[in-house]
Every structure is written in C-alpha cells, then in structure tokens.
Amino acid sequence: MSSIDPVTGKPREVPVIPLDKQGFNALDTEAFMKLLITQLQNQDPSNPMSNEELLSQISQMRNLTSDLELTDALEGLTLSQQLNSSTAFLGKSIKGTTANGTEVSGVVERVYVKDKASFLVVGDKEVPLTNVTDVTNES
C-alpha cells in the first residue's frame, strides 16, 4: 500500500500490519508483564495501585495466556484431524482442483500438511483437502 508524503509530494510505502498483530491481539505474555512492571514502577507513590486492581490485571493476563494456549491446542487438534482425514484418501481415486484452480484426477499417492492445511498428492499435483470434489475406491 502506498500514500503521498505531505512534505515532498512523492509516493511512499505504508506498512500493512495484519489484524492479528494489532491492538490486544499483538499483546503476548512477555509484553503484558513488561507493561505491568512499568506501570508499577511509575505509579504515584501517594496513590498506589490497589491489590484488587493488581489481582484483576494478573487475572486478565492468566485469561489471555489460557486463551492463547487453548487456541494453539485447538489448531493442533484441527491439523491432526485434517491429516487423519487425508490419510483416508490414500490409494483412492479423487477429483479436485489445485490451489491455483487446475483440475486434477487420479490416485492419491501421499498426503502431507503445509501451512496449517492438508494436501493430497496425485502425480506431481497437490490438491488441498478442501478442494476435493469426488472420491472413488477404484484406482
């Protein structure tokens, strides 16, 4: 993405930040702890943070960590399920399309996982599991 520099009037590149790296989505355990320590170091000594506020923030951090761990576990489970589903296609004849839309038909020779997706290999073509349109037991 580009924009016009208001000083020079010339185009300039503007970095695009993915949604999962913005706001609270970018906050990990280490960043939260640094924020909390900085907040504690710079608080007003005449009006320090209450125990309830501190416990609330620690509780929020634990919830965030639990959510992240749960997300990772669910992604692993989903990937495992995809791989298990893909192995059922080994030796079977399929029809489907590659990621770029090329139609493929033939016997599945092997399966693998790449970029959190399961692929079936027919000859030298890779068919994403989600792009399979027909399956038969005949080779």
Disulfide bonds with the S-S distance in Angstrom:
none
